[in-house]
Amino acid sequence: MNAIDLLKNDHDYVDMLFGRIEDTPPSRHAAIFKQIKGELETHAHIEETIFYPTAKEKGDKELKDIVMEAFEEHKQMKMFLADVARARSTDKREAELKVLIEDTRHHVKEEENEMFPLVEDRLSSDQLEKLGERMEREKVKFQEANGIPQRREEPQGAFTKVIEKARAVVESVIGGSSDDGKKGSASKSNGRSKKKIITAPSAKRIGQVRTVNADGGSKASNGKSASQAKSKNTSRSKSASSKTKSSAARKGGSSRASASR
């Protein structure tokens, strides 16, 4: 791994730990901070003893100025690490952690956006590879000397994060489509589906709103079904017919009575 990739990997790992601080309750922060402290101390050591001196030696005035500024920022970062470690109350520790996280992220942003591109312009790929190998060896040596455990995991790279996010989006879309299909199938019963015809409120007021039920019948807006309305109309028709026949029968009887006289 070349020197730039090695340092960026360290940045990603520490930022992952920062994320855990931000996403977990304070009761878990002491253990996470212990990891952060070990990682930042190791990272600062290999930069100060190998990477910065090489960048300063090979760089122009701009790069040299950036390197000197980075040395000063490391001093500040170490001060914040000490402040968090000395904090006696949870509130104090949480406040100091917040400052440490903000300061470190600012430092990382300047390194990756300003320093690293200039170093890559000054050093060849082969030189960066050899520099990275030296830094890896010194890293292991420093951790062993200071009782700092090596990592048990590696951070996700930017590309991996994008892939994981895209995969989650695709799965949610596919899952949503599948659920919609299931809902569509469940809504059908014996080849019939529920339908509802909705018209404007004004139409409803004049009795033109009707709802088609699942059994195929329709319901008028006044709460009576179409079958009930039909039955009522049939009854009225039969009643009218009976009245007509009775009237005719009476007239017929009257005519016969007159004839007999």
Sequence and secondary structure as in RCSB ss.txt:
>XXXX:A:sequence
MNAIDLLKNDHDYVDMLFGRIEDTPPSRHAAIFKQIKGELETHAHIEETIFYPTAKEKGDKELKDIVMEAFEEHK
QMKMFLADVARARSTDKREAELKVLIEDTRHHVKEEENEMFPLVEDRLSSDQLEKLGERMEREKVKFQEANGIPQ
RREEPQGAFTKVIEKARAVVESVIGGSSDDGKKGSASKSNGRSKKKIITAPSAKRIGQVRTVNADGGSKASNGKS
ASQAKSKNTSRSKSASSKTKSSAARKGGSSRASASR
>XXXX:A:secstr
  HHHHHHHHHHHHHHHHHHHHHS GGGHHHHHHHHHHHHHHHHHHIIIIIHHHHHHH  HHHHHHHHHHHHHHH
HHHHHHHHHHH  SHHHHHHHHHHHHHHHHHHHHHIIIIIHHHHHHHS HHHHHHHHHHHHHHHHHHHHHTT   
 SS    HHHHHHHHHHHHHHHHHHHHHHHHHHHHHTEETTEE       HHHHHTT  EEE TTS EEETTS B
HHHHHHHHHHHHHHHHHHHHHHHHHHHHHHHHHHH 
